[in-house]
């Protein structure tokens, strides 16, 4: 299984979109400062995730969330 996920930093009102095969471990990495971008906005909270059969599908969805249409979806459906 692979996942596309959206994290929210309530401290800075920032979102982060990513994909992984180990969701629990990846969130732990984000909250422990092991990711360059996200370490500035700790703590992160998982607010959305989708499950896929392959990492390629998850990355495709991640790319969608980084487009204008995907950001519109995020603003509309992801609570801040």
C-alpha positions in Angstrom: 0.0 0.0 0.0 1.0 3.6 -0.6 -0.4 6.8 0.7 -0.9 10.5 -0.3 -1.3 12.6 2.8 -1.9 16.2 3.9 -0.4 17.5 7.1 -1.4 20.7 8.8 0.8 22.9 11.1 -1.7 24.8 13.2 1.1 26.8 14.6 1.8 28.5 11.3 -1.4 27.5 9.4 0.7 25.7 6.7 -0.2 22.5 4.8 2.2 19.9 3.5 1.4 17.3 0.8 3.4 14.1 0.5 3.3 10.5 -0.5 4.9 7.4 1.2 4.6 3.7 1.7 4.8 4.0 5.5 2.5 6.7 6.6 3.0 6.4 10.4 6.8 6.5 10.1 6.7 9.4 7.7 4.6 11.5 10.0 7.0 10.7 12.8 9.9 11.9 10.6 8.1 15.1 9.9 7.5 15.8 13.6 11.0 14.9 14.6 12.6 17.4 12.3 14.1 14.9 9.8 12.4 16.7 6.8 14.0 20.0 5.6 10.9 21.9 4.9 8.6 20.6 7.6 11.0 21.0 10.5 10.4 24.7 10.6 6.7 24.2 11.2 6.5 21.4 13.8 4.2 20.1 15.1 2.3 18.5 12.2 -1.1 16.9 12.3 -2.4 14.4 9.7 -5.7 15.9 8.4 -6.2 13.9 5.2 -4.9 10.7 3.6 -5.7 8.4 0.6 -4.6 4.8 0.1 -3.3 3.5 -3.2 -2.1 0.2 -4.6 1.2 1.7 -5.8 3.6 4.5 -4.9 3.2 5.7 -8.6 -0.5 6.3 -8.1 0.1 8.0 -4.8 2.7 10.3 -6.3 0.3 11.1 -9.2 -2.3 12.2 -6.6 0.3 14.2 -4.7 1.2 16.1 -7.9 -2.5 16.8 -8.4 -2.8 18.4 -4.9 0.1 20.7 -5.8 -1.8 22.1 -8.8 -4.2 25.0 -8.6 -7.2 22.7 -8.7 -5.7 20.5 -5.9 -5.0 23.5 -3.7 -8.6 24.6 -4.3 -9.7 21.1 -3.1 -7.5 21.4 -0.1 -8.8 24.8 0.9 -12.4 23.7 0.5 -12.3 20.3 2.2 -9.4 20.3 4.6 -10.2 22.1 7.9 -7.7 24.7 9.1 
